[in-house]
Amino acid sequence: MEGGCERVNQVEESRGQLISGLPDDVALFCLARVPRKYHAVLKCVCRKWRDLVCSEEWYAYRLNNNLSETWIYALCRDKFELIWCYELDPYDSRRCWRLVQGLPSQCLKRKGMGFETLGKKVYLLGGCGWSEDATDEAYCFDVARNSWSGAASLSTARCYFACQVMDGKIYAIGGLSSKLSDQPFWDTYDPQKNCWEPHSDAKICHDVTDSIVLDGKIYIRCGASSATSRVYAIFYEPLEGTWQHADADMASGWKGPAVVVDGTLYVLDQSSGTRLMMWQKDKREWVAVGRLSSLLTRPPCRIVAIGKRIYIIGKGLSTVVLDLDKTRNMDGVMVGSSMPGFISEDNVISCKCVAL
């Protein structure tokens, strides 16, 4: 009787373990080292593995042990004015873009939506349409669960605004509101409280064209002001909670999509061909890193960075990769590797990264 009860207990215990015969912490040590592209396979093994791969514990373990892999997510608009979302695993030998399924139908025809990532989620925020006023609706895509769901609504309906993440919060800045009387404002989203908090500041512009996080501050590039008719930039100082005007020299060279790599600001200038510019903070001047071949890029392009690599993503998701440590400059033309995109005229609206 005792032997039978002991065997039953052992069977029940093994059924509750991630891997039979191994403590769960050891099993997690092993499973967390499986490459991200195989996580969908892990979820098919059993419910316990599926729950683990989708959990915050899994996300935190991979992140804290330098096991996470960063994928790129691109929001695009096709020739029928419909919105689509794609993902790219830059570590996959095939290096091809894949369609993210299940995009909420309410978003398919919207314009001016915010696109941002926080933790293991991709967010679609606000937006408007030809027959639809600006909305406060928000949706998120959990990259571990591979599914879309509703998210906390913005404090105010808005469209054509900037989005950035800093200190674990999403900032939605400027843009247009359905209420003409609204003062220039920004929202902050705290995932711990799962709500948006509104703020206002007269310096914030409605016409936001780009944004970055540099030196612990959020910079936004604004359209021409009524006073100067020049493009200008402002930045948010979190310690003081205020917005201030940025250096005019910096703003004057911010002529395209921007990305920050190791504390250095790079801008893709597409005004005459395609060239990569770098902001030298110590000298307060812009310098040309190099020009990209017109045979590789399909403007208008967006850019993101993973480590020291800059990904330049143009029409049809055509992608050029520049490794800042290895790329060679030949007669002023930068040399990098390219990845084939789709044979289409889809425009890339925004690109963001998620590590899992």
C-alpha positions in Angstrom: 0.0 0.0 0.0 2.8 2.4 1.0 4.7 1.6 -2.2 1.6 2.1 -4.4 0.9 5.5 -2.8 4.5 6.6 -3.3 4.4 5.7 -7.0 1.1 7.6 -7.4 2.7 10.6 -5.7 5.7 10.4 -8.0 3.5 10.3 -11.1 1.4 13.3 -9.9 4.6 15.2 -9.1 6.1 14.5 -12.5 2.9 15.6 -14.2 3.2 19.0 -12.5 6.8 19.5 -13.6 7.9 21.3 -16.7 10.3 18.4 -17.5 9.8 15.1 -15.7 12.5 14.4 -13.2 13.9 18.0 -13.2 13.2 20.8 -10.8 11.3 23.6 -12.5 14.2 26.1 -12.1 16.5 23.7 -14.0 13.9 23.1 -16.6 13.5 26.9 -17.1 17.3 27.2 -17.4 17.2 24.7 -20.3 14.0 25.8 -22.1 14.8 29.6 -21.9 17.8 28.9 -24.1 15.7 27.7 -27.0 15.8 30.4 -29.9 12.8 32.6 -30.2 11.9 31.3 -33.6 11.0 27.9 -32.0 8.9 29.3 -29.2 5.7 28.6 -31.2 6.8 24.9 -31.2 7.4 24.9 -27.5 3.8 26.2 -26.9 2.5 23.2 -28.8 4.1 20.6 -26.5 1.7 21.0 -23.6 -0.3 23.6 -21.7 2.3 24.0 -19.0 5.0 24.9 -21.6 2.6 27.2 -23.4 1.7 29.1 -20.2 5.4 29.4 -19.4 6.4 30.8 -22.8 3.6 33.4 -22.5 4.4 34.4 -19.0 6.1 37.4 -17.5 8.5 35.0 -15.8 9.8 33.7 -19.1 10.1 37.3 -20.5 12.0 38.5 -17.4 14.3 35.4 -17.2 15.4 35.7 -20.9 15.9 39.5 -20.5 17.8 39.3 -17.2 20.1 36.5 -18.5 20.9 38.2 -21.9 19.0 35.5 -23.8 16.4 37.8 -25.4 16.3 38.2 -29.1 15.1 41.5 -30.8 12.7 41.4 -33.7 11.5 44.3 -35.8 7.9 45.2 -36.2 6.7 47.4 -39.1 3.4 49.2 -39.6 2.7 49.6 -43.3 0.0 51.0 -45.6 -0.8 49.3 -48.9 -2.1 50.7 -52.2 -5.7 50.3 -51.0 -5.0 52.5 -48.0 -5.2 49.5 -45.6 -3.0 49.0 -42.6 -0.8 45.9 -42.1 1.7 44.9 -39.5 4.8 42.7 -40.3 7.6 41.2 -38.2 11.2 40.4 -39.0 13.5 38.0 -37.3 17.0 39.4 -38.2 18.7 36.3 -36.9 16.9 33.9 -39.2 19.0 32.8 -42.2 16.0 33.4 -44.5 15.6 37.0 -43.2 12.1 37.5 -44.6 9.2 39.6 -43.3 6.1 37.8 -42.0 2.6 39.2 -41.7 1.3 39.6 -38.2 -2.2 38.0 -38.2 -5.3 39.2 -36.5 -4.9 43.0 -36.7 -8.1 44.6 -35.2 -10.5 45.3 -38.0 -11.2 48.8 -36.5 -7.7 49.8 -37.3 -7.4 48.7 -40.9 -8.4 52.1 -42.5 -7.2 54.5 -39.8 -4.5 57.0 -40.3 -2.3 58.9 -37.9 -2.1 56.0 -35.4 0.6 55.8 -32.7 2.8 52.8 -33.0 5.0 51.9 -30.0 6.4 48.9 -28.1 6.7 48.3 -24.4 7.9 45.1 -22.8 6.7 42.3 -24.9 3.8 44.2 -26.4 3.2 46.2 -29.6 0.7 49.1 -29.2 -1.6 50.7 -31.8 -3.0 53.9 -30.4 -5.6 56.5 -31.5 -5.9 57.4 -35.1 -8.7 58.8 -37.4 -10.3 58.2 -40.8 -12.0 60.0 -43.6 -15.4 59.6 -42.0 -14.1 59.0 -38.4 -13.0 61.6 -35.9 -9.9 61.0 -33.8 -10.3 58.1 -31.4 -8.9 57.2 -28.0 -9.0 53.5 -28.7 -5.9 51.4 -28.1 -4.9 47.8 -28.9 -1.9 45.7 -28.1 -0.2 42.7 -29.6 1.5 40.3 -27.2 4.4 38.9 -29.1 4.7 35.9 -26.8 1.0 35.0 -27.1 0.9 36.0 -30.7 -2.5 37.7 -30.2 -4.2 41.1 -30.2 -6.4 42.5 -27.5 -7.8 45.8 -26.3 -5.7 48.1 -24.2 -6.3 51.1 -21.9 -7.8 54.0 -23.8 -5.9 57.2 -24.3 -7.0 60.1 -22.0 -8.0 62.1 -25.1 -8.8 61.1 -28.6 -5.9 62.0 -31.0 -4.1 61.3 -34.2 -0.8 62.1 -36.0 1.1 62.2 -32.7 4.6 61.1 -31.6 5.2 58.0 -29.4 8.2 57.1 -27.3 9.1 54.9 -24.4 11.2 56.2 -21.5 11.6 54.9 -17.9 9.1 52.1 -18.5 6.3 54.4 -19.7 4.8 55.2 -23.1 4.6 58.9 -24.0 2.0 60.0 -26.6 2.9 63.6 -27.6 1.2 66.3 -29.5 -0.8 65.6 -32.6 -4.4 66.5 -33.5 -7.5 66.1 -31.3 -11.2 66.0 -32.2 -11.6 68.9 -29.8 -10.4 72.1 -31.4 -10.2 73.8 -27.9 -7.7 71.2 -26.5 -4.5 72.7 -25.3 -1.2 71.2 -26.5 -0.8 68.0 -24.4 0.9 64.7 -23.9 -0.2 61.4 -22.2 1.9 59.0 -20.2 0.9 55.3 -19.9 2.0 53.4 -16.8 1.6 49.6 -17.4 1.6 49.0 -13.6 -1.5 51.2 -13.2 -2.8 50.3 -16.7 -4.0 53.9 -17.4 -3.0 57.1 -19.2 -2.3 60.3 -17.3 -2.8 63.6 -19.3 -0.5 66.6 -19.1 -0.4 69.9 -21.0 2.3 72.4 -22.0 2.2 75.3 -24.3 5.5 74.4 -25.9 4.2 71.2 -27.4 3.3 71.4 -31.0 0.4 69.8 -32.8 2.4 69.2 -36.0 4.9 66.5 -34.8 7.0 64.9 -37.5 9.4 62.7 -35.5 10.7 61.8 -32.1 13.7 60.1 -30.3 15.0 59.5 -26.8 18.5 60.9 -26.4 20.5 61.3 -23.1 17.5 60.4 -21.0 15.3 63.1 -22.7 12.5 62.8 -25.2 13.0 65.0 -28.3 10.3 65.8 -30.8 10.7 67.5 -34.1 7.9 70.0 -34.9 6.7 71.5 -38.2 7.2 75.1 -39.0 6.2 77.5 -36.2 4.1 80.6 -36.9 6.9 82.8 -35.5 9.9 81.5 -37.4 8.4 79.3 -40.3 11.3 76.9 -39.5 11.3 73.4 -38.4 12.3 73.3 -34.7 12.6 70.7 -31.9 11.8 70.6 -28.2 12.8 68.1 -25.5 11.2 66.8 -22.3 13.3 67.1 -19.1 12.0 64.3 -16.8 13.7 65.6 -13.7 11.9 69.0 -14.0 8.8 67.7 -15.8 9.0 70.5 -18.4 9.5 70.9 -22.1 12.3 73.1 -23.4 13.5 74.3 -26.8 16.3 72.2 -28.3 19.5 73.6 -29.9 18.6 75.2 -33.2 21.7 73.6 -34.9 20.6 70.2 -33.9 17.0 70.8 -35.2 18.2 72.2 -38.5 19.9 68.9 -39.5 17.1 66.7 -38.3 15.7 66.2 -41.8 14.5 62.6 -41.7 13.8 59.6 -39.6 16.2 59.3 -36.7 17.7 56.6 -34.5 20.1 56.6 -31.5 23.0 54.2 -31.3 25.2 54.1 -28.2 24.2 57.7 -27.3 24.8 59.1 -30.8 22.0 60.5 -33.0 21.8 59.3 -36.6 19.4 60.8 -39.2 18.5 59.4 -42.6 18.4 62.4 -44.9 16.3 61.6 -48.0 16.0 65.1 -49.4 18.6 64.4 -52.1 19.3 60.8 -52.5 19.7 58.8 -49.3 22.6 59.6 -46.9 23.2 58.9 -43.2 24.0 61.9 -41.1 25.4 61.9 -37.5 25.1 64.6 -34.8 28.3 65.4 -33.1 27.3 66.8 -29.7 30.8 68.0 -28.7 31.2 70.0 -31.9 27.5 70.9 -32.2 27.5 70.0 -35.9 26.1 67.4 -38.3 28.5 65.3 -40.3 27.9 62.9 -43.2 28.6 59.3 -42.4 28.0 58.2 -46.0 25.6 58.0 -48.9 23.6 54.8 -49.7 23.3 53.5 -53.2 20.0 54.3 -54.9 19.9 50.7 -56.1 19.5 49.4 -52.5 17.0 51.8 -50.9 13.4 52.5 -51.8 12.4 55.8 -50.2 10.6 56.9 -48.2 12.4 54.9 -45.5 12.2 54.4 -41.8 15.0 53.3 -39.6 15.6 51.2 -36.4 18.7 49.9 -34.6 19.6 46.7 -32.9 22.9 47.0 -31.2 25.4 48.6 -33.7 23.2 47.6 -36.7 20.9 50.2 -38.4 18.1 48.8 -40.4 16.8 51.0 -43.2 13.4 49.9 -44.3 11.8 51.3 -47.4 8.8 50.6 -49.8 7.7 47.0 -50.0 9.8 46.4 -46.8 13.0 46.4 -48.8 15.7 46.4 -46.1 19.3 47.5 -45.9 21.5 46.6 -42.9 24.4 48.8 -41.9 26.8 47.5 -39.3 28.5 50.6 -37.9 31.4 48.5 -36.7 32.0 46.8 -40.0 30.5 48.8 -42.8 33.0 50.2 -45.3 32.9 53.6 -47.0 34.0 53.5 -50.6 34.2 56.9 -52.3 31.5 58.3 -50.0 29.1 55.4 -50.7 28.3 53.2 -47.7 28.3 49.4 -48.2 26.0 47.2 -46.2 23.9 44.0 -46.7 20.4 44.1 -48.1 17.4 41.9 -47.6 14.7 41.4 -50.3 11.3 42.8 -49.5 8.0 42.3 -51.2 7.4 43.3 -54.8 4.9 46.0 -53.8 4.5 49.7 -53.2 3.5 49.3 -49.5 4.7 52.4 -47.5 6.3 51.9 -44.1 4.7 54.1 -41.6 6.8 53.2 -38.5 9.2 50.6 -37.2 9.8 49.4 -33.7 11.7 46.6 -31.9 10.7 44.1 -29.3 13.1 41.9 -27.3 11.8 38.5 -26.1 
